[in-house]
Amino acid sequence: MRRRSAVPPAPLPQRHGIDPVRLRLPWEGPWVTVRDHLVERLPVPAELIDAMFAEGAVHGVAGPLAVDAPFVPGAHLWYHRELAPETPVPFPLTVLHRDERILVVDKPHFLAMTPRGRHVTETALAKLRRELDLPALSPAHRLDRLTAGLALFVLRPELRGAYQGLFQDRLVRKAYRAVAPFRPELELPRTVRSRILKERGELAAREVPGEPNSESRVELLDHRAGLGLYRLLPHTGRTHQLRLHLCSLGIPILGDPLYPEVLPETAPDDFRDPLQLLAAELEFTDPVTGVELSFRSRLELSAWPTTPKH
């Protein structure tokens, strides 16, 4: 049994706030050169891989690799993938707090937290790394692309585990606000518990029979014109938990493209109907300093404006 060795530092810098792709060569295989393996492994034409080697774009721990570099079992490789054009999200990403350890921002609707799928450069992490010159920045938790509000990032890699552990151990007090239909017969506040299943490859999660693995408290703050403003307190952090729990109560959140039904995907530049869900409050004891920290989002939900329009 081979021991897992430490991953060496990347020999390539970030590009557009994005880390280079890292691959590890298999321990066994028929390949004579690194190029042979990449041609078989990567879903791109062989000509593109040859061009990457010609440009010195494929790196090992000692630097660029030649096209005839021998295959070395277990070796690490790095390269930058070609980035497709992305539609810029036309809403600001606002810094609310920054110290030597953490960064707290107000993330707008439609902006993904971290690079994934077709959202790479237009993500909160990539933008903050670029604009604030913070290449070591990393997220402490997840926040859905369609959800706006408070997001916490860690500036120093050695502190990442401490802040991520707060969320994993449920030591962060979070509160959300949402706009959804108002049902006068619905008794609130109440706590919703259910078993949520989210399968890989499926867009929507679903509730299934079994021991509950999710819990949310739902409170009604106000109502007008058939709509309610709700305060949501998640005790657990399942994918789409709040969206699914409100839908199960018969009050699906406005602008939700997945619940109660999966709607056709909108165009990448269609930002007209944001999900009316906001991560509004974040409170925790700083694991490094022991100081109680409390943050409030400055954003508002467009379906429930609090600022008069002139």
C-alpha positions as CSV (number, residue, x, y, z in Angstrom):
1,M,0.0,0.0,0.0
2,R,1.5,3.3,-1.1
3,R,1.5,6.2,1.3
4,R,-0.1,9.5,0.2
5,S,2.7,12.0,-0.1
6,A,2.2,15.7,0.5
7,V,1.1,17.7,-2.5
8,P,4.0,20.0,-3.6
9,P,3.2,23.7,-4.2
10,A,2.0,24.6,-7.6
11,P,4.8,25.9,-9.9
12,L,2.3,28.0,-11.8
13,P,0.7,31.2,-10.5
14,Q,-3.0,31.8,-10.5
15,R,-4.5,33.2,-13.6
16,H,-7.6,35.5,-13.4
17,G,-7.8,34.4,-9.7
18,I,-8.0,30.7,-10.7
19,D,-5.6,28.1,-9.5
20,P,-3.9,25.9,-12.1
21,V,-5.4,22.4,-12.7
22,R,-3.4,19.7,-10.8
23,L,-3.2,16.2,-12.0
24,R,-1.4,13.2,-10.6
25,L,-0.2,10.5,-12.9
26,P,-1.3,6.9,-12.2
27,W,1.1,4.5,-10.5
28,E,0.7,2.0,-13.3
29,G,-0.1,2.3,-17.0
30,P,1.2,1.6,-20.6
31,W,2.2,5.2,-21.4
32,V,5.7,6.1,-22.4
33,T,5.4,9.8,-22.2
34,V,3.3,12.3,-20.2
35,R,1.8,13.5,-23.5
36,D,0.6,10.0,-24.3
37,H,-1.3,9.9,-21.0
38,L,-2.8,13.3,-21.4
39,V,-4.1,12.6,-24.9
40,E,-5.9,9.6,-23.5
41,R,-7.1,11.3,-20.3
42,L,-8.2,14.8,-21.3
43,P,-11.3,15.4,-23.4
44,V,-9.6,17.7,-25.8
45,P,-8.0,17.1,-29.3
46,A,-4.4,15.8,-29.3
47,E,-3.4,18.9,-31.3
48,L,-4.4,21.1,-28.3
49,I,-2.3,19.1,-26.0
50,D,0.7,19.3,-28.3
51,A,0.2,23.1,-28.4
52,M,0.2,23.2,-24.6
53,F,3.5,21.4,-24.5
54,A,4.9,23.7,-27.3
55,E,3.9,26.7,-25.3
56,G,5.5,25.4,-22.1
57,A,2.1,25.3,-20.4
58,V,2.4,21.8,-18.8
59,H,4.5,21.9,-15.7
60,G,6.0,19.4,-13.4
61,V,7.5,20.2,-10.0
62,A,10.8,21.3,-11.7
63,G,9.2,23.5,-14.4
64,P,7.8,23.1,-18.0
65,L,7.7,19.7,-19.5
66,A,8.8,18.9,-23.1
67,V,6.4,17.0,-25.4
68,D,8.6,13.9,-25.0
69,A,8.9,14.0,-21.2
70,P,8.8,10.5,-19.9
71,F,5.8,9.2,-17.9
72,V,6.7,9.0,-14.2
73,P,4.3,7.1,-12.1
74,G,2.7,9.2,-9.4
75,A,4.1,12.5,-10.6
76,H,2.2,15.7,-10.2
77,L,1.4,17.9,-13.2
78,W,-0.1,21.4,-13.5
79,Y,-1.6,23.4,-16.3
80,H,-4.1,26.2,-16.8
81,R,-7.3,25.2,-18.7
82,E,-8.7,27.4,-21.4
83,L,-11.4,29.6,-19.9
84,A,-14.7,30.1,-21.9
85,P,-16.1,33.7,-22.0
86,E,-18.6,34.4,-19.1
87,T,-21.4,36.9,-18.8
88,P,-20.4,39.4,-16.1
89,V,-22.9,39.5,-13.1
90,P,-24.0,43.1,-13.1
91,F,-24.3,43.6,-9.4
92,P,-21.6,44.7,-6.9
93,L,-19.7,42.4,-4.6
94,T,-19.3,44.5,-1.5
95,V,-16.7,44.0,1.3
96,L,-18.3,44.5,4.7
97,H,-15.4,43.5,6.9
98,R,-11.7,42.7,6.5
99,D,-9.0,42.0,9.1
100,E,-5.8,40.0,9.1
101,R,-7.7,36.7,9.2
102,I,-11.1,36.9,7.5
103,L,-13.1,38.7,4.9
104,V,-16.9,39.1,5.0
105,V,-18.7,40.2,1.8
106,D,-22.2,40.8,0.6
107,K,-22.5,38.4,-2.4
108,P,-25.1,39.4,-5.0
109,H,-27.6,37.1,-6.6
110,F,-26.4,35.0,-9.5
111,L,-22.7,35.1,-8.5
112,A,-21.3,31.7,-7.7
113,M,-19.1,31.4,-4.6
114,T,-16.3,29.3,-6.1
115,P,-15.3,28.1,-9.6
116,R,-17.4,25.2,-10.8
117,G,-18.9,24.1,-14.1
118,R,-19.4,27.1,-16.4
119,H,-19.0,29.6,-13.6
120,V,-15.2,30.1,-13.2
121,T,-13.9,33.7,-13.4
122,E,-17.4,35.2,-12.6
123,T,-17.3,33.8,-9.1
124,A,-16.9,35.6,-5.7
125,L,-13.6,33.8,-4.9
126,A,-11.9,34.6,-8.3
127,K,-13.1,38.2,-8.2
128,L,-11.9,38.8,-4.7
129,R,-8.6,37.2,-5.3
130,R,-8.0,39.4,-8.4
131,E,-9.4,42.7,-7.1
132,L,-7.9,42.5,-3.6
133,D,-4.7,40.7,-4.5
134,L,-5.4,37.9,-2.1
135,P,-4.2,34.7,-3.9
136,A,-4.5,32.6,-0.8
137,L,-8.1,33.5,-0.1
138,S,-10.5,30.5,0.4
139,P,-14.2,30.2,1.4
140,A,-15.2,29.1,4.9
141,H,-18.6,27.8,3.8
142,R,-21.0,27.4,0.8
143,L,-23.7,29.8,-0.4
144,D,-25.8,29.0,-3.4
145,R,-25.2,31.0,-6.6
146,L,-28.8,32.2,-6.6
147,T,-28.8,33.2,-2.9
148,A,-27.5,36.7,-2.0
149,G,-26.0,37.9,1.2
150,L,-23.2,37.3,3.7
151,A,-20.3,35.1,2.7
152,L,-17.2,34.5,4.9
153,F,-13.7,33.9,3.4
154,V,-10.4,33.1,5.1
155,L,-7.2,35.0,4.2
156,R,-4.6,32.7,5.6
157,P,-4.4,29.0,4.6
158,E,-3.3,27.9,8.1
159,L,-6.5,29.3,9.5
160,R,-8.9,27.8,7.0
161,G,-9.7,24.7,9.0
162,A,-10.6,26.7,12.1
163,Y,-13.2,28.8,10.4
164,Q,-14.5,26.0,8.2
165,G,-14.9,23.9,11.4
166,L,-17.3,26.5,12.8
167,F,-19.7,25.8,10.0
168,Q,-19.2,22.0,10.1
169,D,-19.7,21.9,13.8
170,R,-22.8,24.2,13.6
171,L,-21.2,26.9,15.7
172,V,-22.3,29.7,13.4
173,R,-25.7,31.4,14.0
174,K,-27.2,32.1,10.6
175,A,-30.5,33.8,9.7
176,Y,-32.0,34.3,6.3
177,R,-34.8,36.4,4.9
178,A,-37.1,35.3,2.1
179,V,-40.1,36.6,0.3
180,A,-42.8,34.0,-0.5
181,P,-46.6,33.8,-0.7
182,F,-48.5,34.6,2.5
183,R,-50.9,31.9,3.8
184,P,-53.0,33.2,6.7
185,E,-53.9,29.7,7.8
186,L,-50.3,28.6,8.1
187,E,-49.3,28.6,11.8
188,L,-46.0,30.3,12.4
189,P,-43.4,30.2,13.8
190,R,-42.7,26.5,13.4
191,T,-39.8,24.2,13.0
192,V,-39.6,22.0,9.9
193,R,-37.8,18.7,10.0
194,S,-37.4,16.3,7.1
195,R,-35.0,13.9,5.4
196,I,-33.5,15.6,2.3
197,L,-31.8,13.7,-0.5
198,K,-29.8,15.4,-3.2
199,E,-28.4,13.0,-5.8
200,R,-25.5,13.8,-8.0
201,G,-26.5,14.9,-11.5
202,E,-30.0,16.1,-10.3
203,L,-30.7,19.8,-10.1
204,A,-33.3,19.6,-7.3
205,A,-33.2,18.0,-3.9
206,R,-36.2,16.1,-2.6
207,E,-37.7,15.1,0.7
208,V,-37.9,11.3,1.3
209,P,-39.2,9.1,4.1
210,G,-36.8,8.4,7.0
211,E,-34.9,9.9,9.9
212,P,-34.8,13.7,9.5
213,N,-31.4,15.1,8.5
214,S,-32.5,18.8,8.2
215,E,-34.1,21.3,10.5
216,S,-35.2,24.9,9.9
217,R,-37.2,27.4,12.0
218,V,-39.6,29.5,10.0
219,E,-40.9,32.9,11.3
220,L,-43.2,35.4,9.7
221,L,-41.9,39.0,10.0
222,D,-44.6,40.8,8.0
223,H,-47.0,40.4,5.2
224,R,-48.6,42.7,2.6
225,A,-50.3,42.3,-0.8
226,G,-50.4,38.5,-0.6
227,L,-46.7,38.2,0.1
228,G,-44.9,37.4,3.3
229,L,-41.5,38.4,4.6
230,Y,-40.0,35.4,6.4
231,R,-37.0,34.9,8.8
232,L,-35.4,31.5,8.4
233,L,-33.1,29.9,10.9
234,P,-31.4,26.8,9.6
235,H,-30.1,24.4,12.3
236,T,-28.5,22.1,9.6
237,G,-27.0,23.0,6.2
238,R,-28.4,20.6,3.6
239,T,-28.3,21.6,0.0
240,H,-31.4,23.8,-0.9
241,Q,-32.7,23.1,2.6
242,L,-34.5,26.4,3.1
243,R,-35.9,26.5,-0.4
244,L,-37.3,23.0,0.0
245,H,-38.7,23.5,3.4
246,L,-40.7,26.6,2.4
247,C,-41.9,24.8,-0.7
248,S,-43.1,21.9,1.5
249,L,-45.1,24.4,3.5
250,G,-46.9,25.6,0.4
251,I,-45.0,28.9,0.3
252,P,-42.2,28.5,-2.3
253,I,-39.7,31.3,-2.4
254,L,-40.3,33.9,-5.2
255,G,-38.0,33.5,-8.2
256,D,-37.1,29.9,-7.4
257,P,-36.3,28.0,-10.6
258,L,-36.3,24.6,-9.0
259,Y,-39.1,24.4,-6.4
260,P,-41.9,23.5,-6.7
261,E,-40.9,22.5,-10.3
262,V,-37.7,22.7,-12.3
263,L,-38.1,25.5,-14.9
264,P,-36.3,25.8,-18.2
265,E,-32.9,27.3,-17.8
266,T,-32.7,31.0,-18.5
267,A,-30.2,32.8,-20.7
268,P,-26.8,33.5,-19.0
269,D,-27.5,37.3,-19.3
270,D,-31.0,37.1,-17.8
271,F,-30.8,38.7,-14.3
272,R,-34.4,39.9,-14.1
273,D,-35.9,37.5,-11.6
274,P,-33.6,36.8,-8.7
275,L,-34.4,34.2,-6.0
276,Q,-35.9,36.1,-3.1
277,L,-33.6,34.6,-0.5
278,L,-31.0,36.6,1.5
279,A,-28.3,35.4,4.0
280,A,-29.0,38.3,6.3
281,E,-27.2,37.5,9.6
282,L,-24.0,35.8,10.6
283,E,-22.8,35.4,14.2
284,F,-20.0,33.3,15.7
285,T,-17.2,33.3,18.2
286,D,-13.9,33.9,16.4
287,P,-11.9,30.7,16.9
288,V,-8.6,32.6,16.9
289,T,-9.4,35.6,19.1
290,G,-12.4,34.4,21.1
291,V,-14.3,37.6,20.2
292,E,-18.0,37.5,19.4
293,L,-18.5,38.7,15.8
294,S,-21.8,39.7,14.3
295,F,-22.5,40.8,10.7
296,R,-25.7,42.0,9.0
297,S,-26.2,42.2,5.2
298,R,-26.8,45.6,3.7
299,L,-28.7,44.1,0.7
300,E,-32.4,44.0,0.4
301,L,-34.8,41.7,-1.5
302,S,-36.3,43.3,-4.6
303,A,-39.7,41.9,-3.9
304,W,-39.7,43.5,-0.5
305,P,-38.0,46.9,-0.8
306,T,-37.4,48.9,2.3
307,T,-35.8,51.9,0.6
308,P,-38.4,54.3,-1.0
309,K,-38.0,54.7,-4.7
310,H,-37.9,58.2,-6.1
